[in-house]
């Protein structure tokens, strides 16, 4: 059986096929883009990689002061936290900051250290200071101004050294809140 199709009809069929193919391709590409941008349920997904703060990327040294604090302790096997005023602000200086190499030096009211790891993640500049006795200090400076160009900051520390004389020894913990003057 031979089917004869007019040339005009054949051209229309080709055009329809091309249009269907293009629409199908647009639909597939649209689904791919929406799939990348939106999670299940059609909600837009947040970008999981934060944008790096130009403010923090250019920091070369910080002079920080902390005016409020919280401390943790264990009494009778139970953990407790308490807020405390520092009275005179506690100072901390971080110098020779190299965000690219991830290095800095810390000095001031807590302890001095040149074995500091620096990490800039989004709008947070972290300084990780591990002491030889096992103590840990973390300073985080936020790309958020308090006043006069100073940036909000928090210092957290934890340390425990066993007392060799057999006397009681307790872990030292604390978190200090304040701000830092920036030098670029």
VOVEXKE-762421 format. One line per field, with one value per residue: residue in one letter; z, y, x of N, C-alpha, C in turn. Coordinates in nm, 4 decimals. Example, Ala and Ser with C-alpha at 12.3 -4.5 7.8 and 13.67 -1.06 7.14 Angstrom:
BEGIN
type: A/S .
n_w: 0.7800/0.7080 .
n_v: -0.5690/-0.2250 .
n_u: 1.3190/1.2850 .
ca_w: 0.7800/0.7140 .
ca_v: -0.4500/-0.1060 .
ca_u: 1.2300/1.3670 .
c_w: 0.7800/0.7870 .
c_v: -0.3300/0.0030 .
c_u: 1.3200/1.2900 .
! end
This chain:
BEGIN
type: X/X/X/X/X/X/X/X/X/X/X/X/X/X/X/X/X/X/X/X/X/X/X/X/X/X/X/X/X/X/X/X/X/X/X/X/X/X/X/X/X/X/X/X/X/X/X/X/X/X/X/X/X/X/X/X/X/X/X/X/X/X/X/X/X/X/X/X/X/X/X/X/X/X/X/X/X/X/X/X/X/X/X/X/X/X/X/X/X/X/X/X/X/X/X/X/X/X/X/X/X/X/X/X/X/X/X/X/X/X/X/X/X/X/X/X/X/X/X/X/X/X/X/X/X/X/X/X/X/X/X/X/X/X/X/X/X/X/X/X/X/X/X/X/X/X/X/X/X/X/X/X/X/X/X/X/X/X/X/X/X/X/X/X/X/X/X/X/X/X/X/X/X/X/X/X/X/X/X/X/X/X/X/X .
n_w: 0.0000/-0.0940/0.0223/-0.0487/0.0034/0.0130/-0.0925/0.0418/0.2807/0.3918/0.4436/0.6407/0.8411/0.8986/1.0033/1.2329/1.3720/1.4221/1.5853/1.8045/1.8913/1.9677/2.1723/2.3509/2.4150/2.5384/2.7591/2.8956/2.9519/3.1150/3.3343/3.4285/3.5095/3.7056/3.8775/3.9713/4.1006/4.2748/4.5465/4.6584/4.6611/4.5489/4.6721/4.6925/4.6930/4.9149/4.8437/4.9258/4.9570/5.1019/5.0162/4.9983/5.2305/5.1451/5.3186/5.5376/5.4123/5.3600/5.6007/5.8151/6.0752/6.4071/6.6853/6.9650/7.2005/7.4790/7.6550/7.7893/7.9268/7.9385/8.1388/8.1850/8.4042/8.6127/8.8654/9.1236/8.9379/8.7561/8.4803/8.4485/8.3533/8.3494/8.3332/8.3155/8.3956/8.2588/8.3794/8.3616/8.0221/7.8455/7.6544/7.3275/7.0781/6.7383/6.4954/6.1926/6.0044/5.7560/5.5314/5.2957/5.3214/5.5593/5.8205/6.1361/6.4232/6.7698/7.0550/7.3876/7.6432/7.6887/7.5911/7.4239/7.0868/6.7987/6.6435/6.4896/6.3139/6.0358/5.8941/5.6482/5.6020/5.4210/5.5762/5.8077/5.9963/6.1124/6.3805/6.4893/6.7690/6.9006/7.1925/7.3361/7.5664/7.5218/7.5306/7.3749/7.1714/7.0103/6.7980/6.6539/6.4088/6.2922/5.9883/6.0601/6.1726/6.4872/6.5936/6.4857/6.2840/6.4003/6.4353/6.5160/6.7517/6.8891/7.1443/7.2209/7.4573/7.5761/7.8095/7.9701/8.2128/8.3651/8.7103/8.8399/9.1063/9.2385/9.3352/9.3073/8.9780/8.7377/8.4343/8.2264/8.0928/7.8690/7.7208/7.5404/7.4649/7.2306/7.0412/6.7546/6.6492/6.3263/6.1173/5.8032 .
n_v: -0.1163/0.2063/0.5272/0.8422/1.1596/1.4974/1.7534/1.9960/1.9245/1.7622/1.9485/2.1001/1.9066/1.8611/2.1132/2.1171/1.9025/2.0037/2.2239/2.0903/1.9459/2.1587/2.2785/2.0643/2.0460/2.2982/2.2594/2.0492/2.1719/2.3820/2.2359/2.1288/2.3614/2.4619/2.2446/2.2621/2.5063/2.4958/2.3002/1.9953/2.0133/2.2603/2.4803/2.7483/2.6814/2.7630/2.9095/2.7169/2.7831/3.0453/3.3947/3.5458/3.7815/4.0966/4.2921/4.1533/4.0079/4.1758/4.2356/4.3053/4.3348/4.3121/4.4749/4.3813/4.4102/4.2849/4.2937/4.1640/3.8421/3.4825/3.1912/2.8464/2.5691/2.2769/2.1395/1.9206/1.7183/1.8215/2.0400/2.3940/2.7298/3.0700/3.4217/3.6950/4.0127/4.1665/4.3758/4.5675/4.5984/4.3109/4.2641/4.1765/4.1109/4.0603/3.9966/4.0305/3.9047/3.6825/3.6075/3.4580/3.2692/3.1604/3.2233/3.3750/3.5806/3.5724/3.7776/3.9131/3.9571/3.6871/3.4742/3.4273/3.3352/3.1793/2.9825/2.9872/2.9196/3.0501/3.1177/3.2251/3.2369/3.3101/3.5678/3.5532/3.5559/3.3386/3.2466/3.0021/2.8817/2.6661/2.5534/2.4318/2.2881/2.1701/2.3351/2.5271/2.7983/3.0075/3.2682/3.4603/3.6881/3.9013/4.0276/4.2576/4.5684/4.7342/4.9986/5.3011/5.1796/4.9468/4.5901/4.3285/4.0682/3.7465/3.5495/3.2287/2.9858/2.6869/2.4660/2.2076/2.0891/1.8313/1.8070/1.7457/1.7082/1.5722/1.7163/1.8745/1.9379/2.1482/2.1864/2.4713/2.7093/2.9464/3.2251/3.5186/3.8429/4.1064/4.3623/4.4501/4.6594/4.7444/4.7035/4.7664 .
n_u: 0.0849/0.0641/0.1162/0.0215/0.1414/0.0816/0.3039/0.2842/0.1570/0.3520/0.5573/0.4300/0.4109/0.6795/0.7454/0.5816/0.6945/0.9517/0.8838/0.7655/0.9878/1.1598/1.0039/0.9984/1.2710/1.3079/1.1396/1.2746/1.5245/1.4318/1.3333/1.5742/1.7133/1.5361/1.5457/1.8086/1.8002/1.5867/1.4743/1.3178/0.9642/0.9460/1.0637/1.2969/1.6428/1.9071/2.2232/2.4909/2.7529/2.8988/2.9330/3.2495/3.3704/3.4787/3.5598/3.6697/3.8667/4.0790/4.2008/4.4753/4.5702/4.4302/4.2913/4.1473/3.8773/3.7130/3.4174/3.2147/3.1294/3.0929/3.0950/3.1700/3.1122/3.1536/2.9728/2.9327/2.9005/2.7225/2.6680/2.7139/2.6390/2.7387/2.6891/2.9155/3.0543/3.3390/3.4581/3.7232/3.7908/3.9010/4.1892/4.3065/4.5394/4.5754/4.7993/4.9976/4.8310/4.7514/4.5390/4.5315/4.7458/4.6669/4.7579/4.8604/4.9479/4.8866/4.8465/4.8322/4.5810/4.5102/4.6873/5.0000/5.0634/5.1977/5.1175/4.8800/4.5840/4.4230/4.1097/3.8950/3.5591/3.2953/3.1268/3.2719/3.5620/3.7899/4.0064/4.2114/4.3603/4.5803/4.7109/5.0208/4.9704/4.7297/4.5123/4.2516/4.1764/3.9452/3.8914/3.6457/3.5740/3.3322/3.1868/3.0479/2.9673/3.0178/3.0541/3.2149/3.3717/3.4612/3.4585/3.2276/3.3028/3.3905/3.5389/3.6322/3.7262/3.8838/4.0244/4.2071/4.4129/4.5719/4.6312/4.9359/5.0067/4.8144/4.6069/4.2802/4.1663/4.0229/3.8370/3.8900/3.6787/3.5376/3.3681/3.3978/3.2770/3.2798/3.4440/3.6502/3.9155/4.0131/4.2961/4.4212 .
ca_w: 0.0000/-0.1096/0.0727/-0.1144/0.0886/-0.0622/-0.0531/0.1366/0.4080/0.4412/0.4986/0.7668/0.9391/0.9403/1.0914/1.3610/1.4385/1.4714/1.6968/1.9171/1.9377/2.0371/2.2972/2.4396/2.4614/2.6333/2.8801/2.9645/3.0062/3.2241/3.4493/3.4802/3.5806/3.8268/3.9659/4.0357/4.1811/4.3732/4.6032/4.6556/4.7083/4.4777/4.7487/4.6431/4.7789/4.9409/4.8014/5.0441/4.9646/5.1252/4.9452/5.0816/5.2688/5.1055/5.4402/5.6188/5.3306/5.3582/5.7373/5.8419/6.2199/6.4841/6.8278/7.0132/7.3421/7.5158/7.7740/7.8558/7.9182/7.9974/8.1788/8.2157/8.5115/8.6541/9.0109/9.1610/8.8193/8.6693/8.4125/8.4747/8.2795/8.4147/8.2668/8.4042/8.3361/8.2700/8.4471/8.2640/7.9009/7.8187/7.5214/7.2488/6.9534/6.6350/6.3966/6.0824/5.9495/5.6136/5.5034/5.1862/5.3745/5.6762/5.9381/6.2150/6.5578/6.8722/7.1802/7.4694/7.7733/7.7059/7.5782/7.2944/7.0052/6.6568/6.5739/6.4698/6.1827/5.9965/5.7887/5.6124/5.5432/5.4064/5.6552/5.9352/5.9942/6.2288/6.4233/6.5725/6.8421/6.9808/7.2800/7.3562/7.6786/7.4804/7.5316/7.2442/7.1649/6.8785/6.7839/6.5303/6.3814/6.1958/5.8992/6.1098/6.2495/6.6099/6.5809/6.4494/6.2001/6.4759/6.3953/6.6239/6.7677/7.0045/7.1732/7.2994/7.4954/7.6585/7.8432/8.0874/8.2400/8.4875/8.8160/8.8724/9.2511/9.2942/9.3757/9.2100/8.8585/8.6683/8.3008/8.2149/7.9726/7.8679/7.5937/7.5608/7.3582/7.2149/6.9037/6.7155/6.5604/6.2094/6.0417/5.6720 .
ca_v: 0.0000/0.3278/0.6442/0.9636/1.2777/1.6188/1.8238/2.0992/1.8566/1.7168/2.0664/2.1321/1.8027/1.8890/2.2311/2.0750/1.8185/2.0934/2.3013/1.9969/1.9193/2.2789/2.2897/1.9580/2.0866/2.4087/2.2008/1.9747/2.2697/2.4507/2.1430/2.1211/2.4866/2.4645/2.1403/2.3118/2.6233/2.4649/2.1658/1.9291/2.0980/2.3866/2.5904/2.7864/2.6389/2.8627/2.8775/2.6649/2.8432/3.1881/3.4883/3.5913/3.9221/4.1779/4.3635/4.0669/3.9560/4.2716/4.2633/4.2719/4.3190/4.3436/4.5021/4.3452/4.4284/4.2049/4.3581/4.0740/3.7047/3.3725/3.0852/2.7186/2.4922/2.1553/2.1317/1.8011/1.6396/1.8937/2.1555/2.5227/2.8448/3.1971/3.5430/3.7793/4.1324/4.1576/4.4954/4.6281/4.5154/4.2236/4.2963/4.0725/4.1658/3.9607/4.0693/3.9531/3.8208/3.6509/3.5261/3.3653/3.1599/3.1044/3.2366/3.4986/3.5714/3.6260/3.8188/3.9951/3.9144/3.5440/3.4111/3.4549/3.2166/3.2016/2.8637/3.0195/2.8878/3.1521/3.0714/3.3173/3.1669/3.4050/3.6911/3.5128/3.5353/3.2545/3.2257/2.8832/2.8841/2.5446/2.5647/2.3085/2.2134/2.1144/2.4380/2.5703/2.9294/3.0412/3.4043/3.4805/3.8280/3.9062/4.1440/4.3396/4.6795/4.7781/5.1446/5.3571/5.0878/4.8265/4.4736/4.2394/3.9529/3.6579/3.4658/3.1110/2.9085/2.5689/2.4014/2.1213/2.0371/1.7512/1.8529/1.6373/1.6927/1.4975/1.8091/1.8834/2.0184/2.1674/2.2455/2.6155/2.7417/3.0812/3.2897/3.6628/3.9143/4.2440/4.4062/4.4664/4.7680/4.6822/4.7705/4.7025 .
ca_u: 0.0000/0.1415/0.0438/0.0668/0.1263/0.1095/0.4256/0.2418/0.1303/0.4813/0.6258/0.3629/0.4470/0.8173/0.7418/0.5222/0.7941/1.0560/0.8264/0.7523/1.1240/1.2069/0.9281/1.0474/1.4034/1.2867/1.0836/1.3812/1.6190/1.3631/1.3316/1.7110/1.7424/1.4536/1.5986/1.9293/1.7703/1.4844/1.4760/1.1871/0.8553/0.9461/1.1238/1.4285/1.7528/2.0104/2.3582/2.5598/2.8856/2.8769/3.0187/3.3607/3.3644/3.5939/3.6003/3.7558/3.9761/4.1902/4.2465/4.6159/4.5827/4.3104/4.3051/4.0141/3.8456/3.5967/3.3609/3.1198/3.1777/3.0179/3.1868/3.1077/3.1760/3.0854/2.9631/2.8587/2.8716/2.6293/2.7275/2.6501/2.6924/2.7052/2.7363/2.9940/3.1136/3.4840/3.5118/3.8133/3.7882/4.0151/4.2422/4.3705/4.5920/4.6061/4.8802/5.0554/4.7244/4.7615/4.4209/4.5647/4.8284/4.5996/4.8439/4.8558/5.0043/4.7971/4.9080/4.7432/4.5346/4.4865/4.8180/5.0608/5.0816/5.2214/5.0686/4.7392/4.5281/4.3261/4.0186/3.7875/3.4457/3.1854/3.1386/3.3314/3.7063/3.8185/4.1445/4.2165/4.4864/4.5948/4.8274/5.0959/4.9123/4.6017/4.4084/4.2037/4.1135/3.8911/3.8415/3.5702/3.5427/3.2225/3.1869/2.9355/3.0236/2.9518/3.0594/3.3463/3.4480/3.4986/3.3804/3.1863/3.3915/3.3721/3.6551/3.5943/3.8446/3.8634/4.1508/4.2103/4.5455/4.5671/4.7201/5.0290/5.0260/4.7028/4.5021/4.1712/4.1887/3.8958/3.8485/3.8653/3.6034/3.4840/3.3398/3.4075/3.2061/3.3255/3.4667/3.7904/3.9575/4.0737/4.4037/4.4344 .
c_w: 0.0000/-0.0638/0.0069/-0.0222/0.0042/-0.0055/0.0526/0.2757/0.4708/0.5036/0.6326/0.8750/0.9896/1.0357/1.2291/1.4395/1.4975/1.5919/1.8204/1.9767/2.0170/2.1704/2.3991/2.4987/2.5634/2.7659/2.9610/3.0273/3.1241/3.3494/3.5108/3.5614/3.7103/3.9251/4.0382/4.1331/4.2955/4.4206/4.5870/4.7117/4.6434/4.5552/4.6953/4.7433/4.7950/4.8840/4.9261/5.0591/4.9813/5.0463/5.0407/5.1054/5.2284/5.2259/5.5198/5.5419/5.3352/5.4967/5.7551/5.9917/6.2867/6.6282/6.8861/7.1612/7.3682/7.6499/7.8482/7.8352/7.9776/8.0300/8.2101/8.3263/8.5390/8.8065/9.0456/9.0414/8.7216/8.6055/8.4383/8.3888/8.3531/8.3317/8.3664/8.3269/8.3559/8.3477/8.3479/8.1399/7.8855/7.6748/7.4574/7.1181/6.8598/6.5246/6.2927/6.0229/5.7993/5.5808/5.3958/5.2372/5.4963/5.8028/6.0071/6.3466/6.6541/6.9949/7.2589/7.5967/7.7935/7.7014/7.4413/7.2163/6.8606/6.5760/6.5516/6.3263/6.1537/5.8825/5.7700/5.5419/5.5398/5.4811/5.7946/5.9165/6.1238/6.2527/6.5221/6.6348/6.9335/7.0605/7.2960/7.4697/7.6451/7.4796/7.3900/7.2576/7.0230/6.8840/6.6508/6.5202/6.2694/6.1103/5.9331/6.2049/6.3779/6.6062/6.5425/6.3681/6.2720/6.4372/6.5146/6.6288/6.8912/7.0191/7.2625/7.3342/7.5838/7.6829/7.9670/8.0997/8.3699/8.5848/8.8596/9.0211/9.3168/9.3407/9.2709/9.0947/8.7840/8.5291/8.3065/8.0845/7.9812/7.7279/7.6216/7.4402/7.3521/7.0697/6.8811/6.6248/6.4495/6.1533/5.9127/5.6131 .
c_v: 0.1232/0.4440/0.7659/1.0808/1.3974/1.6857/1.9292/2.0396/1.8104/1.8322/2.1055/2.0320/1.8242/2.0075/2.1946/1.9914/1.9052/2.1729/2.2121/1.9662/2.0380/2.2959/2.1845/1.9928/2.1999/2.3543/2.1282/2.0711/2.3461/2.3636/2.1317/2.2448/2.4933/2.3607/2.1842/2.4236/2.5930/2.3216/2.1016/2.0230/2.2355/2.5049/2.6196/2.7437/2.7523/2.8149/2.8348/2.7220/2.9935/3.2735/3.5421/3.7411/3.9943/4.2545/4.2801/4.0168/4.0472/4.3028/4.2174/4.2597/4.3650/4.3723/4.4869/4.3765/4.3551/4.2551/4.2720/3.9309/3.6077/3.2638/2.9597/2.6502/2.3671/2.1498/2.0109/1.7165/1.7057/2.0134/2.2808/2.6291/2.9707/3.3116/3.6224/3.9008/4.1224/4.2753/4.5739/4.5396/4.4333/4.2496/4.1763/4.1368/4.0495/4.0358/3.9722/3.8553/3.8051/3.5532/3.4222/3.2443/3.0936/3.1120/3.3711/3.4733/3.6377/3.6626/3.9014/3.9262/3.7653/3.4658/3.4449/3.3271/3.2520/3.0789/2.8765/2.9860/2.9898/3.0974/3.1742/3.2372/3.2645/3.5336/3.6628/3.4882/3.4634/3.2435/3.1098/2.8752/2.7608/2.5525/2.4284/2.2240/2.1557/2.2145/2.4823/2.7072/2.9553/3.1839/3.4093/3.6279/3.8278/4.0326/4.2323/4.4437/4.7046/4.9297/5.1844/5.2607/4.9615/4.7119/4.3850/4.1171/3.8726/3.5729/3.3518/3.0342/2.7915/2.5044/2.3152/2.0656/1.9593/1.8015/1.7351/1.6122/1.6174/1.5859/1.8166/1.9772/2.0285/2.2244/2.3953/2.6394/2.8855/3.1291/3.4388/3.7338/4.0584/4.2816/4.4310/4.5877/4.7033/4.7682/4.6931/4.7292 .
c_u: 0.0899/0.0549/0.1049/0.0389/0.1641/0.2334/0.3942/0.2205/0.2612/0.5586/0.5650/0.4015/0.5900/0.8217/0.6871/0.6239/0.9065/1.0057/0.8125/0.8896/1.1788/1.1355/0.9738/1.1831/1.3932/1.2345/1.1921/1.4814/1.5594/1.3620/1.4704/1.7457/1.6634/1.5044/1.7239/1.8973/1.6741/1.4997/1.3394/1.0820/0.8551/1.0036/1.2627/1.5349/1.8515/2.1427/2.4354/2.7004/2.8670/2.9759/3.1247/3.3508/3.4927/3.6476/3.6988/3.8773/4.0996/4.2477/4.3913/4.6437/4.4536/4.3502/4.1653/3.9996/3.7142/3.5448/3.2596/3.1683/3.0764/3.1198/3.1075/3.1840/3.0942/3.0897/2.8773/2.8190/2.7764/2.6995/2.6443/2.7163/2.6509/2.7622/2.8177/3.0432/3.2641/3.5414/3.5935/3.8118/3.9163/4.0588/4.3096/4.4155/4.6241/4.6776/4.9371/4.9536/4.7452/4.6486/4.4522/4.6429/4.7651/4.6813/4.8240/4.9278/4.9077/4.8788/4.8088/4.7033/4.5190/4.6168/4.8734/5.0772/5.1054/5.1791/4.9185/4.6986/4.4186/4.2410/3.9079/3.6792/3.3292/3.2137/3.1951/3.4803/3.7432/3.9686/4.1430/4.3547/4.4925/4.7244/4.8957/5.0385/4.7748/4.4881/4.3742/4.1392/4.0666/3.8393/3.7676/3.5364/3.4400/3.2331/3.0673/2.9926/2.9444/2.9404/3.2009/3.4327/3.4943/3.4048/3.3478/3.2771/3.3532/3.4983/3.6077/3.7208/3.8046/3.9991/4.1331/4.3506/4.5353/4.6711/4.8066/5.0443/4.9109/4.5893/4.3933/4.2076/4.0571/3.9202/3.8182/3.7917/3.5558/3.4567/3.3286/3.3493/3.2547/3.3396/3.6147/3.8080/4.0400/4.1842/4.4213/4.5705 .
! end
